Amino acid sequence: MTAYKIAGIVLNLEFAFGTYFGSTLEQYKVTDVTEVDHTIKTVKTSNLPIPEGDPSTILAGRRIYRTEETETILTIDETTQEPRHVIVKALDYSTITIYLNPETGMNLAELEYVWTGIVFFEIALLHGMTALHASAVETKGFAVLFSAPSGTGKSTQARLWKETIPKCSIINDDKPLLEATEQGIFVHGTPWSGKDVVNKNKRVPLKAIVFVEQAAHDAVGELQPLERIRHLFRNTYRPTDPELAQINLSLIDKITSGAWIVRFACTKEESAAKTLYKYLYLEDRS
């Protein structure tokens, strides 16, 4: 059986498009498995399996239906109330099928990339890992994560490190996973890594999480415990399912107490990479 092993999770992935994964998905492929942990499948169809009856939960643009065995998410156009796509999940996440409607005129390849990522990040929580909206780089055997809301400059800082710091490479440019263990916190690459699809199949110990802010001058500062929690919560994947949300909060608590977390007010110049590298790797903090 051909499957994919991502952050230790063995998946059967059946794509309808796979456009956004490119050749990077090959590095996660395994052929020596007899069973998988989860199956994620995408189906292109205009005949969406819309559940009968009333939804269990109504959210903006979504209707959620639950039975004893499955949860079905129906997304709709809020203006026309027309169905867009349907996601059917077994409650134990053993199988997930994503039905994409070609009649919506939406970019189905992009939708596949987004929805498979959402589903995988929920699966990752079940395996004790949370996805952080960050660009992760590796240097000297450790990972540094640049995190911030979209457009703030996390990818820019990762690029500056790659160009400026010797033997520095990018692990994931959008959604690395964080795993908290008794041996420390580790960073995993995943195929879900932003529009440029830059990622590596690696597990690397964490050096620091850096929350980026744009500024006229470069300055690094430590964060207080409440600030760490607030920044982490804002930038992790936040599920709507109460059980998964509780798992995520527990992981954030472990990461907050076990990780080096700093604020970096920075420019977009080469000096920014040098300033932060000196702070994290060269200055004596004993």
N, C-alpha and C positions, 0 to 999 in steps of 0.2 A: 504493500500500500504506500502511495506517495502522500505525504502530509507535510505540514509546516510546524516547526517547533520555535515558538516565539516566547522569550522570557521563561522558558521551561514548560510552557503550555503547548500541548500537541493538538493541532487543529486540522480538520479537513475543511479546506476553503474551496468552494465551487463558485467561481466568478462568472458573471455574464459579460464583463468588460475587462477589468483588471488594468485599465489604461494608466491609472495613476500609480500603480505599483512598479511598473517598468521592470527592469532587470534586477532590481534590488531584492525582490522577493525570493529569487533563486537561492540566496545565501541562507535562507531559513528552511529550505527543503530537507526533509529526511525521508529515507526509503526503507528503514529497518524497523518499522513499527507495525504492530498487528491490530492495534486499536487506538482511537483518538479520544481526547478529553471532551472535545466539542466540535460540532459541525456548523459552519456558517455558509449559507447558500443564497445566491442572488438569482432571481427569476425575473425576466423581462416579459410582462404580460399586461394587456389591457383588461383582462378578466380578473380583477382583484378579488381575493377572498374576503369580502366584507362581512363581518359577523352580523347575525340577526340580534334583535332586541336592543335594549338600552345599554349604553356604556357604563362601566363602573366608575370611571373618572373622566371629567371633561376639562381639558386644558386648552390654551390658545393654540389653535391649529392642530389639535390632536384629540382623538377619542380613544380611550383605553378600555378594552374589554378583558375580563378575567374569568377563567374557569378553574376547576380544580387542578388542571394540568398545564394550561397555557395562559400566556398574556399576549393579546393582540393589540398593536398600536396602529390606528388608522390616522394618517395625516390628511388634512383637507385644506383646500383653498378657502381662507376665511371670507373672501369676497363672494365667491360663487357657490361655496359649500360643496364643490366637486371633490371627489377623492383623488389624492395624489399617489400615495403608495401605502403599503401595508407591511408591518413587521410582525411575524408570528414567532414567539419565543416559548420554548418549554420552560416551566418555572425553575427547573434545575439547570437551565442553559445548556442542556445536552445538544439540542438542535435549535437553530435560528434560521428562519427563511425570510428573506427580504424581497418583497414583490414590488417592482418598479413599473409604473405605468408610462409607456412611451407617448401616450396621447397628451400628456401635460406639456410637452415641448421643453421640459427641463433637461439639463445636462445629466443624463443618467449615469454616465461613467463617474462624474464627480459625486453624485448622490450615493453611488455604490461605495466609493472611497470613504465618504463621510459616515454612512450608516454602518458599514462593517467596522469602522474605527470605534464608533459609539458602543456597538455591541461588544467588541473586544475589550474596551476599557471597563465595561461592567463585568465581563468574565475575569479580567485581571484582578478586580477587587475581591472576587471569590477566592482567588489564589494569593491574596495578601499583598497586592501591589496596587499603587495608584498612579494615574497618569498626570504629569505636571505639564502645563503649557510652558515649554521652555526649549531653548537650544542647548544641547549638551555637547561639550567638547572633552577630549581626553588628552592629558599631558602628564608625563612622569608616572603613568600607571594609575592616575586618579581622574575622576570626572568633575568638571565644573559646570554648573547649570546656570544659564542666564534666563531669568523668568521675568515676564512683564505682560501687560495687556497688548493685544495686537497693535502694531504700528509704533511701539515705543522704542524698539531698537535692539531686541534680544538677538535676532539673526545677524544684525550688523556687528554686535560685539563678538559673537561666535566667529564670524568671518575675520574680524581683526585679529583674534587670537590665532586662527589658522594661518594667517598671513605673517604674523609677527613673532609668535612663540615657536621655537624649534620643536619639531616632532609632535606638533599638535594636530589632532584630527577631530572631525565632527562625528559624534555617535548618533545623534538624532536632532533634526532641526525644528521639531515642533512638539512632539508628544513622547518623550522618554517615560519609562516607568520607574517608580521608586519602590524599592523593597526594603523593609526594615527587618533586620535579623539580629540575633544575639551577637553576631560577629561585626555588626555595623550596618550601615545603609549602603545599598548597591543601586546602580543605575543600569537599566536595560535598554538597548536599542529595540525599536519596533519598525515595521514597514509603514506605519502611519506617521509621516514626518513632514507634512506640509506640502505646498505646491511644487517644491523643487525635488521632493522625494529623496532627501539625503539622509541615509541611515546606515548603521552597521549592526550586525548580529553579534553583540558583545554584552558582557556583564562586567561592570567596572565599579570598584569602590568609590564612594562619593568623597570629594574633597570639600566642596562648598556649594551652597545655593545662593545665587547672587540676584537680588531683585533690582532691576535696572530702572533708572530715571534719567531723562535727558537733562543736560545742564551745560553751562558755559565752561565749567572747569571740572576736572576729575577729582572725586573725593569718595573714599570708602568709609563706611561706618557700621558698627554693630547694631543689630536690631533687638529691641526688648521682646520678652516672651509673647506679649499680646500682639505686638506687631508681626511677629513671625507667624502666629496662628492666622491672623487676618490675611496676610499676603499669601500664605499657602492655601487657605480655603478659597480665596478668590481665584487662584490660578490652577487648582486641581479640577479634574472632571467631577462634576457634582451630579450624581444620579438622582432621579425623582423617587426611586424605590426606597422606602424607609429602611429596610434591612441593609441595602448597599450603602445608603447614606451614613448609617451608623458605622459600618466597616470603614468607610472613608474617613470619618471623624477620628476613629481610633488610630488609623494610620497617620493622620496629620499630627495627632498627639505624640506618637512615637518619633516621627520625623522631627518635630519641633524640639523635642528634648535630646535627640541624638545627632542632629546635623549642625554644621557650622553655617549660619545663615546671616548674610550681610546685605546692606543697601549700598548701591553703587550709583552715585550721581556722576554722569559721564558725558564726554563729547563723542564724536564719531571719528576721532583721530587715532592714529597709531599709539599715541601717548596713553590712551585709555587702557589698552591691553597691557602696556608695560607697567602702568600704575597698579592695576589690579593684580597682575602676576607677582609683582614685588610684595604686595600686601599678603597674598595667600601663600606664597612659596618661599619667600626670601627673608621676611622679617621675623625676628625671634619673638614669640608670644608666650614663652614659658614664664 
